């Protein structure tokens, strides 16, 4: 389905970004990947058969340069995957507003503005062509709440909102938008966390998330839930927000008292 197409993916030195790149390549696509870590992205590109670029997604010109480089190598971009992400705890302070200004600003730039910058560069061409596909890798935290990281929760909510806005504003222009909202995935971001090995909240492999994306693209589905249980949790939240807050506060209390070991280390 994507054979011969031009694909560009940010934050693809490893984890979900790499897994998505590998799946596109297996399907015959021409893939350009980027990462802020030059050595890592060059190594990954060589291993999987992609073209690699260094890109700091907080810098609009750097994203423009990545897009230009990807299009020079592989032709006009058909699919752009905005995958780069970071996570910061609320410390110091130990309360909801305890994160540093820097951690909030970096989270905002990477989780939200990087997608704004990329879409700003890509939309004019896609509108002229009458087609394009933009994928934002958000998080279940963008639909629910990530305990102990206000910056992650707030900016992932914003990422989901921007994806939704893109989908609405440019549906008639032929743009397809997908928003990936995974829960626990075995990546560097979940290192140190107690691994859940079974049940609906299981730690998935990054390749499982890539598979979920391809299923959603085949069906033109906006929301990509590699953990289907997130839809159930979201329904509970929408049905009774006060009950949801009470339940989440109870989980937070259990973490504080050590009844859910390892949770805080994500």
Legacy VTK file of the C-alpha trace (Angstrom):
# vtk DataFile Version 3.0
C-alpha trace
ASCII
DATASET POLYDATA
POINTS 266 float
0.000 0.000 0.000
2.869 2.382 0.756
5.374 0.962 -1.737
7.398 3.740 -3.307
5.962 6.416 -1.055
8.101 8.998 0.733
7.912 8.782 4.529
9.522 11.078 7.125
9.663 10.290 10.844
11.056 12.327 13.739
12.548 10.868 16.908
13.192 7.625 15.062
16.610 6.663 16.401
14.848 3.972 18.430
11.584 2.980 20.079
8.247 3.603 18.391
9.733 5.817 15.684
12.167 3.151 14.597
9.483 0.467 14.663
7.219 2.556 12.424
10.131 3.198 10.046
10.921 -0.519 9.833
7.314 -1.373 9.006
7.157 1.218 6.232
10.457 -0.033 4.808
9.195 -3.621 4.894
6.266 -2.407 2.797
8.547 -0.921 0.158
8.427 2.727 1.201
11.355 5.136 1.040
11.971 6.363 4.573
13.836 9.323 6.041
14.333 9.349 9.799
15.588 12.030 12.152
16.768 12.260 15.732
18.614 14.796 17.852
21.338 12.191 18.482
23.485 12.184 15.322
25.380 8.983 16.067
22.199 7.113 16.946
20.223 8.199 13.899
23.086 7.400 11.540
23.502 3.962 13.098
19.767 3.267 12.941
19.473 4.491 9.359
22.267 2.146 8.285
20.725 -0.806 10.117
17.214 -0.447 8.737
17.870 0.989 5.288
16.639 4.544 5.785
18.137 7.977 5.156
19.154 9.617 8.422
19.175 13.275 9.471
20.017 15.108 12.666
17.087 17.257 13.761
16.246 19.217 16.892
12.457 19.356 16.574
12.222 22.376 18.882
13.787 24.403 16.062
11.452 25.249 13.175
14.289 25.716 10.687
15.712 22.318 11.634
12.370 20.683 10.834
12.217 22.545 7.518
15.716 21.307 6.744
14.740 17.725 7.612
11.697 17.896 5.370
13.740 19.379 2.541
16.414 16.706 2.963
13.836 13.931 3.056
12.160 15.217 -0.098
15.484 15.607 -1.893
16.287 11.981 -1.069
12.881 10.361 -1.549
10.562 12.803 -3.290
7.591 14.790 -1.927
6.559 13.474 1.487
3.421 11.339 1.512
3.403 10.528 5.241
4.944 12.532 8.069
5.174 10.962 11.527
5.699 13.431 14.376
7.075 11.028 16.957
9.730 12.798 19.043
8.866 12.914 22.745
10.246 13.542 26.223
9.102 13.036 29.786
9.933 15.030 32.914
8.785 14.384 36.497
7.160 17.117 38.576
10.212 17.379 40.852
11.580 19.525 42.308
8.693 20.517 44.493
6.742 17.300 44.716
3.468 18.962 43.656
1.529 19.442 40.420
3.347 22.664 39.506
6.735 21.427 40.683
8.338 20.930 37.275
10.900 23.447 36.110
10.023 26.105 33.559
12.576 24.523 31.243
10.910 21.105 31.408
7.528 22.627 30.624
8.892 24.639 27.711
10.799 21.711 26.205
7.735 19.482 26.525
5.605 22.100 24.808
8.076 22.576 21.979
8.577 18.862 21.332
5.046 17.553 21.848
3.132 20.418 20.259
5.146 22.979 18.334
7.202 20.406 16.430
3.952 19.186 14.832
2.909 22.770 14.160
6.245 23.466 12.475
6.060 20.322 10.343
2.461 20.835 9.275
3.201 24.482 8.469
5.882 23.306 6.043
3.904 20.419 4.556
0.307 21.613 4.310
0.651 23.958 1.306
2.047 21.136 -0.842
-0.449 18.590 0.439
-3.361 20.945 -0.203
-2.171 21.497 -3.788
-1.813 17.732 -4.295
-5.110 16.966 -2.584
-3.549 14.347 -0.341
-1.163 13.764 2.560
-1.021 11.884 5.818
0.099 13.338 9.161
0.668 11.094 12.179
1.105 12.476 15.686
2.423 10.125 18.357
0.722 11.406 21.488
-0.035 9.185 24.487
-2.829 7.698 26.556
-1.862 10.578 28.862
-3.308 12.882 26.216
-6.715 11.306 26.768
-6.395 10.502 30.472
-3.716 11.588 32.988
-0.062 10.704 33.585
0.574 10.763 37.309
3.618 12.705 38.531
4.227 14.616 35.312
2.094 17.687 34.749
4.148 18.811 31.757
3.729 15.454 30.030
-0.010 15.268 30.669
-0.774 18.843 29.607
1.323 18.841 26.446
0.127 15.407 25.334
-3.449 16.675 25.732
-2.440 19.579 23.507
-0.904 17.163 20.978
-4.186 15.265 20.744
-6.082 18.544 20.371
-3.833 19.741 17.553
-4.169 16.418 15.738
-7.949 16.696 16.014
-7.823 20.294 14.769
-5.728 19.280 11.753
-8.142 16.486 10.918
-11.168 18.792 11.057
-9.684 21.789 9.268
-8.165 19.855 6.360
-10.431 16.852 5.893
-11.855 18.388 2.714
-8.308 19.009 1.454
-7.613 15.264 1.380
-5.478 15.205 4.524
-5.587 12.043 6.636
-4.608 12.477 10.297
-3.868 9.775 12.849
-3.211 10.261 16.554
-1.440 7.415 18.360
-2.231 7.182 22.082
-0.339 4.195 23.503
-0.092 3.350 27.179
2.929 1.338 28.354
5.490 0.517 25.649
8.951 -0.980 26.102
11.079 2.044 25.196
13.680 4.214 26.893
10.849 6.298 28.362
9.605 3.365 30.461
13.004 2.143 31.628
12.999 1.553 35.381
9.280 0.907 35.476
7.947 -2.386 36.739
6.949 -4.251 33.559
3.334 -5.377 33.243
3.476 -8.727 31.457
-0.188 -9.529 30.931
-3.675 -8.049 31.066
-5.121 -4.982 29.312
-2.350 -2.669 30.586
0.496 -4.859 29.344
3.791 -3.307 28.248
3.722 -3.635 24.466
6.621 -3.847 22.063
7.197 -0.809 19.867
6.368 -3.001 16.866
2.880 -3.565 18.309
2.268 0.179 18.182
3.476 0.275 14.570
1.058 -2.534 13.709
-1.806 -0.594 15.307
-0.930 2.467 13.244
-0.997 0.520 9.989
-4.382 -0.959 10.865
-5.714 2.538 11.575
-4.276 3.902 8.322
-5.897 1.100 6.332
-9.257 2.005 7.877
-8.639 5.789 7.882
-9.221 5.869 11.640
-8.118 8.994 13.497
-7.462 7.517 16.943
-4.861 4.749 17.211
-5.255 2.795 20.439
-2.628 0.086 20.664
-4.071 -0.562 24.135
-7.818 -0.903 23.392
-8.600 -0.602 27.115
-7.843 3.121 26.871
-11.162 3.560 25.077
-12.900 2.023 28.096
-11.013 4.282 30.507
-11.892 7.304 28.409
-15.587 6.361 28.468
-15.457 6.155 32.259
-13.853 9.586 32.368
-16.420 11.129 30.019
-19.350 9.515 31.826
-18.407 10.872 35.264
-15.374 13.127 35.505
-15.680 13.447 39.288
-15.603 9.679 39.693
-12.587 9.492 37.369
-10.692 12.104 39.392
-11.503 10.247 42.602
-10.249 6.959 41.144
-7.032 8.530 39.855
-6.444 10.192 43.221
-6.859 6.780 44.852
-4.260 5.287 42.489
-1.920 8.178 43.302
-2.377 7.431 47.006
-1.522 3.755 46.427
1.657 4.781 44.619
2.611 7.134 47.458
2.203 4.314 49.982
4.222 1.852 47.900
1.358 -0.393 46.843
2.239 0.090 43.162
6.062 -0.235 43.189
8.091 1.186 40.348
5.285 3.343 38.976
6.941 6.636 39.870
10.138 5.722 38.044
8.699 6.204 34.547
LINES 1 267
266 0 1 2 3 4 5 6 7 8 9 10 11 12 13 14 15 16 17 18 19 20 21 22 23 24 25 26 27 28 29 30 31 32 33 34 35 36 37 38 39 40 41 42 43 44 45 46 47 48 49 50 51 52 53 54 55 56 57 58 59 60 61 62 63 64 65 66 67 68 69 70 71 72 73 74 75 76 77 78 79 80 81 82 83 84 85 86 87 88 89 90 91 92 93 94 95 96 97 98 99 100 101 102 103 104 105 106 107 108 109 110 111 112 113 114 115 116 117 118 119 120 121 122 123 124 125 126 127 128 129 130 131 132 133 134 135 136 137 138 139 140 141 142 143 144 145 146 147 148 149 150 151 152 153 154 155 156 157 158 159 160 161 162 163 164 165 166 167 168 169 170 171 172 173 174 175 176 177 178 179 180 181 182 183 184 185 186 187 188 189 190 191 192 193 194 195 196 197 198 199 200 201 202 203 204 205 206 207 208 209 210 211 212 213 214 215 216 217 218 219 220 221 222 223 224 225 226 227 228 229 230 231 232 233 234 235 236 237 238 239 240 241 242 243 244 245 246 247 248 249 250 251 252 253 254 255 256 257 258 259 260 261 262 263 264 265
